[in-house]
Amino acid sequence: MASRLSPPVALLVVVWTLVMLSQDKYTEASILALAVSAASGIIESGALLFAWLTLPSLAIVSLIYGLHDGIETAGRIAVMALASSGSLSLLSFIDSYRWLRYIGVPPHWALLPSLVARQAQVASVLALEARASLQGRGLRGFRLAYRLPLPVLVHLYRYSLQLAEALHHRKVPQGRGARPPLKPTPLDAVVVFYVIGATLSTLLAPW
């Protein structure tokens, strides 16, 4: 992958998106979320996963509170999922671990962002493979949609067990280590420029 985010900027993406959503700035948050998810490629490979994440919320909230609230809730979830999964997928796993260890995060917790990003990538691939397999059996439409999650979840469970066993038998270094070098990327510059510009635009809008 040519595009990368440095760990501080990836964290900025997640935090800034969350703040913008809390202030009902959906357009500003959505633009950044779509940009990082498109740069990572996860918006294409993980489209099914995002649908599974947002559609149940849309249905349940709409049933209880009405369609408007259902769409708003599902939209918030989708934007936050795109921003977090996209930024995590654009991280260098090694750089992420080094930075988290440097600021004092315990070793196994420092591995968490990398593991989440890896699980998202695996789930995206599994979803595409499962869909192709079920389509090969003649399943389409609703029958395909409700049967698709099961094989993905089963494979993810097996993958998680294998990963947990590997981590259990592998000794993780305990020392914090030296401060990792900060290596800004072109995508970092684009994200920071957009965040600053959108923030200033939001603050000055009433004036």
C-alpha positions in Angstrom: 0.0 0.0 0.0 1.5 3.3 -1.1 -0.6 5.5 1.2 0.3 5.5 4.9 -0.6 7.5 8.0 1.8 8.1 10.9 0.3 7.0 14.3 -0.3 10.5 15.7 -2.2 11.5 12.6 -4.2 8.3 12.6 -5.2 9.1 16.1 -6.1 12.6 15.1 -8.5 11.3 12.4 -10.4 9.2 15.0 -10.6 11.8 17.7 -11.4 14.7 15.3 -14.2 12.7 13.6 -15.7 11.8 16.9 -15.6 15.5 18.0 -17.2 16.6 14.7 -20.0 14.0 15.0 -20.7 15.1 18.6 -21.1 18.7 17.2 -23.4 17.5 14.4 -20.9 18.4 11.8 -21.7 15.4 9.6 -20.4 16.8 6.3 -17.0 17.6 7.6 -16.6 14.3 9.4 -17.9 12.3 6.4 -15.5 13.8 4.0 -12.5 12.8 6.1 -13.9 9.4 6.9 -14.6 8.6 3.2 -11.1 9.9 2.2 -9.1 7.8 4.6 -11.3 4.7 4.0 -10.9 5.1 0.2 -7.1 5.6 0.5 -6.9 2.4 2.5 -9.1 0.5 0.1 -11.3 -0.8 2.9 -14.4 1.1 1.7 -14.4 -1.3 -1.3 -13.4 -4.6 0.3 -15.4 -4.0 3.5 -18.7 -2.7 2.1 -20.5 -5.8 3.3 -19.1 -5.4 6.8 -20.2 -1.8 7.0 -23.7 -2.8 5.8 -24.0 -5.4 8.6 -22.8 -2.9 11.1 -25.3 -0.1 10.2 -28.4 -1.8 8.9 -29.4 -3.4 12.2 -29.1 0.0 14.0 -31.1 1.6 11.2 -33.9 -0.9 11.6 -34.0 -1.0 15.4 -33.8 2.7 16.0 -36.2 3.5 13.2 -38.7 1.0 14.7 -38.5 2.6 18.2 -37.8 6.3 17.5 -38.7 6.8 13.9 -37.0 6.8 10.5 -35.2 10.2 11.0 -33.4 9.1 14.1 -32.7 5.7 12.6 -30.9 7.3 9.6 -29.0 9.7 11.8 -27.8 6.9 14.2 -26.8 4.6 11.3 -25.0 7.5 9.6 -23.0 8.3 12.8 -22.0 4.6 13.1 -21.0 4.4 9.5 -18.9 7.5 9.5 -17.1 6.5 12.7 -16.5 3.0 11.4 -15.1 4.3 8.1 -12.8 6.8 9.9 -11.5 4.3 12.5 -11.1 1.3 10.2 -9.6 3.4 7.4 -7.1 5.1 9.6 -6.1 1.9 11.3 -5.6 0.2 8.0 -3.3 3.0 6.9 -1.0 2.5 9.9 2.3 0.8 9.9 1.7 -1.9 12.5 5.3 -1.7 13.8 5.2 2.1 14.1 1.9 1.9 15.9 3.2 -0.5 18.5 6.4 1.5 19.1 4.6 4.7 19.6 2.1 3.2 22.0 4.8 1.5 24.0 6.8 4.7 24.1 3.9 6.6 25.8 3.5 3.8 28.3 0.8 1.6 27.0 1.2 -2.0 28.2 2.6 -4.4 25.6 -0.5 -6.4 24.8 -2.7 -3.3 24.7 -0.2 -1.7 22.4 -0.8 -4.5 20.0 -4.6 -3.9 20.0 -4.8 -1.4 17.1 -2.7 -3.6 14.8 -4.8 -6.6 15.7 -8.1 -4.8 15.1 -6.8 -3.5 11.7 -5.7 -7.0 10.8 -9.0 -8.5 11.8 -10.9 -6.0 9.7 -8.7 -6.9 6.7 -9.2 -10.6 7.2 -13.0 -10.1 7.7 -13.1 -8.1 4.4 -11.4 -10.9 2.5 -13.5 -13.6 4.1 -16.7 -11.7 3.3 -15.8 -11.6 -0.4 -14.8 -15.2 -0.5 -18.0 -16.3 1.3 -20.1 -14.3 -1.0 -18.5 -15.8 -4.1 -19.0 -19.3 -2.6 -22.7 -18.8 -1.7 -23.3 -17.2 -5.1 -21.8 -20.2 -6.7 -24.5 -22.3 -4.9 -27.2 -20.1 -6.5 -28.0 -17.9 -3.5 -29.0 -14.3 -4.3 -30.6 -11.3 -2.6 -32.0 -11.8 0.9 -31.1 -15.5 1.1 -27.5 -14.5 0.4 -27.5 -11.6 2.8 -28.7 -13.5 5.9 -26.5 -16.6 5.3 -23.3 -14.6 4.6 -22.4 -13.6 8.2 -22.2 -17.2 9.6 -19.2 -18.5 7.6 -17.4 -15.2 8.1 -17.9 -15.3 11.9 -16.8 -18.9 12.1 -13.6 -18.2 10.2 -12.9 -15.1 12.2 -13.4 -17.1 15.4 -10.9 -19.7 14.3 -8.4 -17.0 13.2 -8.8 -15.3 16.6 -8.0 -18.5 18.4 -4.9 -19.1 16.3 -3.8 -15.5 16.9 -4.4 -15.7 20.7 -2.4 -19.0 20.9 0.5 -17.4 19.0 0.5 -14.4 21.2 0.4 -16.6 24.3 3.5 -18.4 23.3 5.4 -15.4 22.1 7.2 -13.2 24.6 6.5 -9.5 24.0 9.3 -7.1 24.9 8.5 -5.2 28.1 10.7 -2.2 27.8 9.3 1.2 26.6 12.3 1.8 24.3 13.5 5.0 22.8 11.2 7.6 21.2 10.2 6.4 17.7 11.2 8.6 14.8 8.3 10.6 13.4 8.1 10.0 9.6 5.5 12.3 8.1 3.9 11.1 4.9 2.2 13.0 2.1 -1.2 11.7 3.3 -0.4 13.1 6.8 0.0 16.5 5.3 -3.3 16.3 3.4 -5.2 15.1 6.5 -3.7 17.8 8.8 -4.4 20.5 6.3 -8.0 19.4 5.9 -8.6 19.1 9.7 -7.2 22.6 10.3 -9.2 24.1 7.4 -12.4 22.4 8.4 -12.0 23.3 12.0 -11.4 26.9 11.2 -14.3 27.0 8.9 -16.5 25.5 11.6 -15.4 28.0 14.2 -15.7 31.0 12.0 -19.1 29.9 10.3 -21.3 31.9 12.7 -19.3 35.1 12.1 
